Amino acid sequence: MKQPSPYDALILEGGSLRCAFTAGVLDAFAAMEYRPFKQYIAVSAGSMALTSFLSGQRKHFITLAMQLAEDARFISFRSVFSEEGLMNLSFLAKTVLESAPIDWEAMERELKGASALIVTTDAETGMPLYLSPIKENWMRCILASSTLPLITRGKMKVNDQWMFDGGFSDGIPFMKAVEMGCKKILVIRTRPSGELVNQGKLDYLASWVYSGNPAITKLFETGHDHYNAQVEALQQGGNKEAEWEEIAPKSPLRSDGFYITGLDLLADYHQGLEIGIDWLCRNR
């Protein structure tokens, strides 16, 4: 089989259960044995989708997501003010361990000659952190990257440093790949191409809750501007140092929000499969 153009970096945006779309694209890549990437960078739930891809476990993410989405032990509005919050990441980790274990040996084989970074946000400075996970702390890095202030437990410690969701500081980290010397970068989005965002209600609330830390307050007040600048930069397709391209859903995904069903997830997953296969056919 003639392979598509040799992209050397794969960037995965986060987006909680919207990453069902990402999982569809990645399962299309896995089915076509398309794995030319030498550098992987993933944010939030995108890092879980990446884990399933690297371990060679097709349908792993979507099966896990469907199991969690309709389980009140994972998403419960009655738990909003508990230690774990609306979304229980401890239950997610427990479910992965008991019901959907990662094939770590397969992942280690896949990462020979390649490397992976998981993006988080420093809880003191608001700056992005790029973690190089190993087997022993891989799941903890995923959880740290997915820890949403006011939605989950708020922050998590990795390597003696407090951090939270990487989407706040570097939601689409393709420029990190450029800084690392990557020349051809593929970005998988969970929002339609060109879609901009506004400061959300949770951002307003978080900026008040964290008002004692000016750096974090500023992050919640202006983070959407940084994200929108990344969206606009993606439209340019490259600069003097590198080229990039995005794969994005055609319209807003059904799995956006907290009232999500298994059918919503399947619809977004199948859209990802279709778009992933179409992209491969165009680039063969």
N, C-alpha and C positions, 0 to 999 in steps of 0.2 A: 504494500500500500504506500502510495506517495504521500508523504507527510505535508501538512500545511507549513507556511512560513515559520522559521524557527524563532519564536518569541523566547526571550530569555528570562522574563519575569512575569509572575502572575500575582495580581493584586485583588484581594477580595474585600469589598465593602461589607460592613455589618448591617444590622437591621432586624435583630431578633428573629422571629419566625418568618420574616420576609426572605430569609436565606434559604427557604424551600426552593425558591427560584434558582439561587446559586447552586444548590445541590443538584438540581436538574441539569444545569449546564455542565457541571463537573462529572455527573454520571454519563452524559453524552461523550465527554472527552475520554472517560475511562473505557467506555464501550468501544471507542474507536482507537484506543491505545495511544492517545495523544498526550504526551508528557514531556515536552521539550524543555521545560522550565528549569532554570538553575537557581532562581531566587523566588521564594514565596513570601508574601507579606499579607497578613490577614487581620481584620478588626472584628472584635466582639463575636457574634454568632458566626461570622465568616470564618473564624478560626476553627470552629467545630466542623463546619462543612469542609474546610481544608483537611482536617484530621481524618475524616472519613475518606477523602480522596487519596491522601497519601498512604493510608493503610490498605487501599484497594478494596474497600468494603462498599460496593455499590448498593444504593438504597438504604444505607445505614442512617444517614442524616434524616431522610424523610420518614423512615419508620420510627425513629426516636422522636422526632418532632410531633408526629401524629399521636404517639403514645402520651406525650407530655401535655399537648394542647388541651386535651379533654379530660385531664386528671386534675381534680380540685386541689391535690396536694402540691401541684406546681404553680398554677395560677389561681389565686383566691383573693377576692376583694375583701374578705373578712380578715385577711392577714396583713392588710396594708400597713398597720401600725405595729406589727410584730418585728422581731429582730431580723427575720428573713425578708420581710416586705411582700409586695404583691406577687413577685415571681421568686420562687424558692430555688436558689441555685444549689443548695445542699442536696435537695431532692433530685435535681438534674444529675449531679455528680454520682449520687447513689444509684440512680437508674442506669447510667452508663456502665458503672462497675458491675451491676448485677444482671442487667438485661441486654446490654449492648456493648460488651467489652471491646476495646480497641485491639487490633492485631498489631502489636508493637514491633514484632519482628519484620512484618511486611513493610511497615513504615520506615524502619531503619534501612532496609534494602533500597527503598525508593529514594531516600534522602542521601544516598551515597553520591557524591559529586554535586549535591545541591544543599541549600540551607533554607530555613524557615524563620520568620520573625512574627511575633504576635504583638500588636500595638496596644498599649495601655496609656493612661494619663496619670502623671505624678500628682498625688493628692495634696501636695503642698505648693507646688509651683504652677500646676496646670499645663506643664509642658509634656509633649509626647514621650513615652518610653518605648523602646523597641526591644522586646525580650527575645532571647534565643532559647527556646524551651528544650529541655531534655526529657527523657521518659519519666524521670522521677518527679518533675514538677509541671509536666505538660498540661494536665487537666487544671491545675491551679492557675496557670497562666491564662488558659481559656476563660476560667471563671473570673479572674481579675479583669480581663478585657471586656467582660460582659456585665460587670457590676455597675448598675445604674443608680446614681444617687436618687433617693426617694422612691425607687421602684424595687430594688433588691436590698441587700444588706448595706449598701452605700459605698463601701470601700473594702479592699482586701490587701493583705500584706504578702509580698513575694520578695524573697531575698532581703528580708528586714526593711522593706520599703513599702509604704502605703500607696495604693493606686486604685484607679477605677476605670470605667469604660473608655477605651481608646478612641471611640467615635467622637468624643467631645474635643479632642485636641488634634487628631489627624484622621478624619473620617474616610478619606480616599487617599491612602498614602503612596500614590504613584511617584511623587517627587522624591520620596525616600529611595525608591529604586533607582531613580536617575542619579541621585547623590552617590549611590553605591556602584555606579558605573554600568548599570544595565542600559542596553541600547534599544531594545524592542520590547515594549511592555503591554500586556493585556490586562485590562481592568474589568472585573465582573461587578456590575452594579445591582442594587436592589430598588432603585428608583428609576423611572424613565429618563432617558438621555435629556439633559438640559433642564430637568425639573429643579427649581430652586426651593429653598425652605425659609420659613420665617422663625423668629424666636418663639418657641413653644411655651405653653402655660407652665410646664414643669421647669423650663429654664428660668422663667420669672420667679417661681417659687424657690428654686435651688439657689438663685442669686441672693435671695433674702436669707435663706437658711444658712448659707456660707458667707454671710456678710462680714464675718470676722477675719476672712482671708481675702484681701483685695485681688490677688492673682486668680483665685478660683471664681470669685464674683465676676471678674472681667471675662473669664472663660465662658460662663453661662450667658453673659450679656452680649458677647460678640462672636461666639463660636459658630453661629449660623452664617455670619459674614465670611468667615474663613472657609466653611464648607461650600458656600456658593461660589467663592473664588476658585475652588478646586473644580467644581462642576464646569465653570466657564473655561478654565484652562484645558480641561479634557477635550473641549470642542475644537481646540487648535490642532490636535493630532500630533503635536511634537514641538521640539525646539532645536537649537543647534546641537544639543547633546544626545537627544534620543527621540524615538518615535513611540507613540502610544495609541491604543484603540480601546474602545469600551464595548462590552456586551451588556445590554440593558433590557429590561422588560418593555413591552410595547405600550403598556398603560399601567396605572397604579395597581399594585398587587393586592389581592384579596386578603392576604395574611398580614395586613398592616393594622396594628391595634392590639387589643387584648381580648376581644370577643371573636375568637377564631375557631373554626371547626376543621375536622379532618378533610372535608371536601374543599375548603378554602386552600389548605396546604397542598392538596393533590393538584388542584387547578394551577397553582403557581409553579409547582414542581414540573408538571407536564409542559407548561409554557417554557420553562428553562430547558427541558429536554429538546423541545422543538427548535428553539432559537439556537441552542448549542450545536445541534446537528446541522442546521442551515449554515451557521458560521463555518463549521468545518468543511462543508461542501464547497463554500465559496473560496476557501483558503487552501484547498488541496493542490 
